[in-house]
Amino acid sequence: MALHKLEPDTVTFNAAISACENAGEWEKATLLLAEMLQSETTSDTITFNAAISACEKRGEWDTALHLFSMMSPSTVELSIVTYNAVISACEKGGKWAESLHLFDEMAHSWVELDTISFNATISACEKGCKWEEALHLLLMTQGTVDRNTITFSSAICACETSGKWEHILQLFNLMRQSRTESNLITLATVTTAYEKGGQCEKASTLLQTIALTNWENLARWSPIALRPW
């Protein structure tokens, strides 16, 4: 009986690239994609999404951007996963300008923005000390997507790096009004903002409230937690 050589198809390549993504093997994922394109096997959105996500998980923003640029809208459909993965890759690489550019491109496309899109871009602005851009993005979320702890926390941290204490308190009030849960870093930052604004009573009250549940961690994040008032 003659043996016929089996050639990998789109499904085979996609499964292999996705496996590399899950294992964090971004180099193997990109090599498989290159082999796929060289063999003229049809690539699709799943192919590129898996390869870009593999790069995103390892912070390989430049490779993620290169793969993104290879996607022709006429042949490969850009999805919300595509945009979010490449924006997150740029965020992890500290490339706030690239994240903002991709976010703007996404906003002007047919692809709908979601919470991950906003969170990744706000976080990129935080790392780039771009507090005004972070605030603008957070305000854009109102009535469009669900805001969560990461959304507010990233914007608050962006304001902290620039010493915008009044904005931090405004964001914290907005966070409480929206019934969004605070995390420890946010609470420590807000406590410092109260102190900087001369509102020591509020700072003390906030500390007393959260110290009951997480005193050890609070003291680590907020040195003023150990200070007598």
Residue pairs with C-beta under 8 A, 6 or more apart in sequence:
7 39
8 16
8 36
8 39
8 41
9 41
10 41
10 42
10 43
10 44
10 47
13 32
13 33
13 35
13 36
13 41
13 43
13 47
14 44
14 46
14 47
14 50
16 32
17 29
17 32
17 33
17 36
17 47
17 50
17 51
17 54
18 46
18 50
20 26
20 28
20 29
20 32
20 50
20 54
21 29
21 50
21 51
21 53
21 54
21 57
24 54
24 57
24 58
25 54
26 51
26 54
26 55
26 57
26 58
26 60
26 63
29 50
29 51
29 54
29 55
30 51
30 54
30 55
30 63
30 67
32 51
33 43
33 47
33 48
33 51
33 67
36 43
36 47
37 43
43 76
44 76
44 77
45 76
45 77
45 78
45 79
45 81
45 82
47 76
48 67
48 68
48 70
48 71
48 76
48 82
49 79
49 81
49 82
49 85
51 67
52 64
52 67
52 68
52 82
52 85
52 86
52 89
53 81
53 85
55 61
55 63
55 64
55 67
55 85
55 89
56 64
56 85
56 86
56 88
56 89
56 92
59 89
59 92
59 93
60 89
60 93
61 89
61 90
61 92
61 93
61 95
61 98
62 93
64 85
64 86
64 89
64 90
65 86
65 89
65 90
65 98
67 86
68 82
68 86
68 102
71 78
71 82
78 109
78 111
79 111
80 111
80 112
80 114
80 117
82 111
83 102
83 105
83 106
83 111
83 117
84 114
84 116
84 117
84 120
86 102
87 99
87 102
87 103
87 106
87 117
87 120
87 121
87 124
88 116
88 120
90 96
90 98
90 99
90 102
90 124
91 99
91 120
91 121
91 123
91 124
91 127
94 124
94 127
94 128
95 124
96 124
96 125
96 127
96 128
96 130
96 133
97 128
99 120
99 121
99 124
99 125
100 121
100 124
100 125
100 133
102 121
103 113
103 117
103 121
103 137
106 113
106 117
107 113
113 144
113 145
114 145
115 141
115 145
115 146
115 147
115 148
115 151
117 145
118 137
118 138
118 140
118 141
118 145
118 147
118 151
119 148
119 150
119 151
119 154
121 137
122 134
122 137
122 138
122 151
122 154
122 155
122 158
123 150
123 154
125 131
125 133
125 134
125 137
125 154
125 158
126 134
126 154
126 155
126 157
126 158
126 161
129 158
129 161
129 162
130 158
131 155
131 158
131 159
131 161
131 162
131 164
131 167
134 154
134 155
134 158
134 159
135 155
135 158
135 159
135 167
135 171
137 155
138 147
138 151
138 152
138 155
138 171
141 147
141 151
147 178
147 180
148 180
149 180
149 181
149 182
149 183
149 186
151 180
152 171
152 172
152 174
152 175
152 180
152 182
152 186
153 182
153 183
153 185
153 186
155 171
156 168
156 171
156 172
156 175
156 186
156 189
156 190
157 185
157 186
157 189
159 165
159 167
159 168
159 171
160 168
160 189
160 192
160 193
165 192
165 193
165 196
165 197
166 193
166 197
168 189
168 190
168 193
169 190
169 193
169 194
169 197
172 182
172 186
172 190
172 193
175 182
175 186
182 190
184 210
184 214
184 217
184 218
184 221
185 221
187 206
187 210
187 218
187 222
188 218
188 221
188 222
188 225
190 206
191 203
191 206
191 207
191 222
191 224
191 225
192 203
192 222
192 224
194 200
194 202
194 203
194 206
195 203
195 224
200 229
203 224
203 229
204 229
207 218
207 222
207 224
207 225
210 218
211 218
211 225
215 225
218 225
219 225
219 226
